[in-house]
Amino acid sequence: MNDQIYDDMVLERQIKAQFGLPLDVDNVIARHFPISRTGHATLFLTSKKQLYLYIESQSKLLLSDVQKIVTRAGLKAEMYVPPKGRPHYFDEIGTEKFREVFPGRGHINGDDIAFYRTLAPYNPALIAIREVRDGAIYQFDDDSRSGWRLTAKFAYRRIKTS
């Protein structure tokens, strides 16, 4: 029990240091479940009942990799939280990558960099979750036919209020 409290405190500190969000971990739904051969994730509720997924990996992850992981885990993302102090991080990296490919292009809009935005390095990752699809959360499993197996049952859908 004390190890779990300690893990929650470490998680809160990591999120505050890396993303600048003062989140209070209230309830951990799934702790350190595998999302790849080298990565793991923690799914938790904050004290304000917002669901977040925190992903860490030993290998490099791009935003596109994180998007695939979120989908395969049975979740729908509301927002991919950018690193602390860089609110336009994904757009900056997308514009940079786009300019490498098309150096002479003058006016660049959001549609132009939509793909290149997904090439931004994103490890560790923090994702605000909008919904748990079908009330099931899946984890990576090399032995299963689909590559993913059930890790927990949890019903959640965020309803926006004004």
C-alpha positions in Angstrom: 0.0 0.0 0.0 2.8 2.4 0.9 4.5 1.7 -2.4 1.4 2.6 -4.3 1.1 6.0 -2.4 4.8 6.6 -3.2 4.2 5.8 -6.9 1.3 8.2 -7.0 3.4 11.0 -5.5 6.3 10.3 -7.9 3.8 10.4 -10.8 2.3 13.7 -9.6 5.9 15.2 -9.4 6.9 13.9 -12.9 3.7 15.3 -14.4 4.3 18.7 -12.8 7.9 18.8 -13.8 7.4 17.6 -17.4 4.0 19.1 -18.3 3.5 21.8 -15.8 0.1 20.5 -14.6 -0.6 20.3 -10.9 -2.7 17.1 -11.0 -3.7 15.2 -7.9 -3.9 11.4 -8.5 -7.1 10.3 -6.8 -7.6 6.8 -8.1 -5.3 4.6 -10.3 -7.3 2.4 -12.7 -4.4 0.5 -14.2 -0.8 0.9 -12.9 2.3 0.3 -15.1 0.5 -1.9 -17.7 2.6 -2.7 -20.8 1.8 -0.8 -24.0 4.8 -2.1 -26.0 7.9 -4.3 -25.5 9.7 -1.4 -23.9 6.9 0.9 -22.6 4.3 1.1 -19.9 1.4 3.3 -19.0 -0.6 4.3 -16.0 -4.3 5.2 -16.3 -5.6 7.4 -13.4 -8.4 9.6 -12.3 -7.6 13.0 -10.8 -9.4 14.5 -7.8 -11.6 16.4 -10.3 -12.6 13.1 -11.9 -10.7 13.7 -15.1 -9.1 10.6 -16.6 -5.5 10.7 -17.8 -3.0 8.3 -19.4 0.7 8.7 -18.6 3.0 6.8 -21.0 6.8 6.2 -20.6 9.0 4.1 -22.8 12.7 3.2 -23.1 12.5 3.6 -26.9 11.7 6.8 -28.8 8.0 7.5 -29.3 6.4 9.9 -31.8 3.0 11.5 -31.4 1.7 9.1 -34.1 2.9 6.1 -32.0 1.1 7.5 -28.9 -2.1 8.0 -30.9 -2.0 4.3 -32.0 -1.3 3.2 -28.4 -4.3 5.2 -27.1 -6.6 3.7 -29.8 -5.4 0.1 -29.3 -5.7 0.4 -25.5 -9.5 1.1 -26.0 -9.4 4.8 -25.2 -10.4 8.0 -27.0 -8.1 11.0 -26.5 -9.4 14.5 -25.7 -6.1 16.2 -25.7 -2.4 15.4 -26.0 -0.7 17.6 -23.4 2.4 19.4 -24.7 5.6 19.6 -22.7 5.9 22.3 -20.0 6.4 25.8 -21.4 5.7 24.9 -25.0 1.9 25.2 -25.6 2.4 25.0 -29.5 5.0 22.2 -29.3 3.3 19.9 -31.9 2.7 22.8 -34.4 6.3 24.0 -34.0 7.8 20.5 -34.7 5.3 20.0 -37.6 6.3 23.3 -39.2 9.9 22.5 -38.8 9.6 19.1 -40.4 7.4 20.5 -43.2 10.1 23.2 -43.9 12.7 20.4 -44.2 10.7 18.7 -46.9 9.4 21.9 -48.6 12.0 24.6 -48.0 10.7 27.0 -50.6 7.1 27.0 -49.4 5.9 30.4 -48.1 2.5 30.3 -46.5 1.9 27.2 -44.3 -1.4 26.5 -42.7 -2.7 23.8 -40.3 -3.7 21.4 -43.0 -0.2 21.4 -44.5 1.4 20.4 -41.2 -1.3 17.9 -40.1 0.9 14.9 -41.0 4.2 16.4 -39.9 2.8 17.3 -36.5 2.5 13.5 -35.8 6.3 13.2 -36.3 7.0 15.1 -33.0 9.0 13.2 -30.4 6.6 12.5 -27.4 8.1 10.5 -24.6 6.9 10.7 -21.9 3.3 11.4 -22.9 0.3 12.7 -21.0 -3.1 12.3 -22.6 -6.4 13.6 -21.3 -9.0 10.8 -22.0 -12.4 11.6 -23.3 -13.9 8.1 -23.2 -13.2 4.4 -22.6 -14.6 2.6 -25.5 -16.8 -0.5 -24.7 -15.8 -0.1 -21.0 -12.6 -2.1 -21.5 -8.9 -1.1 -21.2 -6.4 -3.3 -23.1 -2.7 -3.9 -22.6 0.0 -5.1 -24.9 0.4 -8.9 -25.0 2.9 -10.5 -27.3 1.2 -13.9 -27.0 -2.4 -12.9 -27.9 -3.7 -13.1 -31.5 -4.5 -9.4 -31.7 -1.4 -8.3 -29.7 -3.6 -6.8 -27.0 -5.6 -8.3 -24.1 -8.0 -7.0 -21.5 -6.4 -5.5 -18.4 -9.3 -3.8 -16.7 -13.0 -3.0 -17.0 -13.8 0.6 -16.5 -16.7 2.8 -17.7 -15.9 6.5 -18.3 -17.2 9.2 -20.6 -16.4 12.9 -20.1 -19.4 15.1 -20.4 -18.5 18.7 -21.1 -20.2 21.3 -19.0 -20.1 25.1 -19.4 
